């Protein structure tokens, strides 16, 4: 299993205008206790097509903003998508990605198909 490839795949699945938490991504990758590893993977990402700006901590805080080249870039990218950011925090009830069991099952099948 390539956890980093799984993280990239899950992040590309986060819908436009929604955010996901590090823990949620770890769970969808099959490693529910690896939220910090998700953060590390996103910080070390080599692909530009990963919407890492859509990932926040479990409280909705923009904790990964330091990984972006420009200060406030994460906030600005989220606001472009219509996500309201107040004091570097997002309302997870309103903007959180509530993935379905069907989406989780599809991701698992994709991981198996891609052998990651």
N, C-alpha and C positions, 0 to 999 in steps of 0.2 A: 504494500500500500504506500502510495506517495501522498502523504498528508498535505503537502504544499500544493500539489496539483488539485487535490480535492477542495482545498480552501479556495483556490482560484475559480474552480467550477461553481461552487456554491455562491461565491460573491457575484459572479456574472448572472446568477439567477435572481438576485435581489431586485424586485421591481423598481422602476423609475419612480421617484417620489416617496420611497419607503426606506427605512433603515433596519438593519439587523444588528444583533449584539454578537460580541465575540463568542460568548457561550452558545448562542443559538447556532452559529456557524460550526463550532466544534461538534455540537450534537449532530447536526446534519452530515458532518464528515465521519460520523461513527466513533468519535472520541469525545464524549461529553465533558470530560474533565481537563480538556486541553485548550481552554480559552486563551491563556497566555501565549500558547504556541501559535494560535491564529494571529494574534497581534504581531508576533515575530515574523510569521510568514508574510504578512501584509507589509511590514516594514522592509523586508528583504525582497519584495516582489521584483520580478524581472520583466513581467508583462505589463504593458501600458493599458491594456484593455480591461483591467480589473477595476471595478468601481469601488475602490477602497474607501472613498469618502462616505459611502453608505453604511459604514460599520462604526458603531458606537459602543460604549460600555454598558453594563447591565442597568445603569441608572439613566441612560440616554445622553451621557456626557460625551463630548467630542474629544475623547482621550487620545486619539491617534493623530491629532492635528500636527504634532511635531514631526511627523514622517513626511509631510508635504513640503515641497520646495519653497512655497510662499506662505507667510503667515496668513491665517484666516482663509486659506484656499478651501479647506474642507467645508467650512461654514458657507462660503460663497457658492460652492458647487451644490450643496444641499438646497440652499435658498433658490438657486436657478431652477431646481426641480420642484419647487413649491413647498419644501419642508421648512417649517418655521423653527428657527433656532433662537432661543432666548437665553442669554448669558451662557453661551456655549453648551446648551442642553436642548435636547429634542424630547417632545412628549411622545413616549413610546406607545401609549394607548391610541394616539391619533395617527402617528406616522410609522409605527413599528410594523415590520413585515410579519404577518400572521400566516406563516407557511402552513400548507395543508398536508395531511398524511399522503395524499396523492403526489404532491411535489416531493416529499421526502422519499417515497418509494421510487419515483422517477430518477431522482439523484442517485439512489443506491444502484439502480439498474445501469445508469450511465457510468458509475465507478467500475462496475463489473465489466461492462462492455469495453471501456477504455483501459481496463486492467490497472486501475490506480486505487 
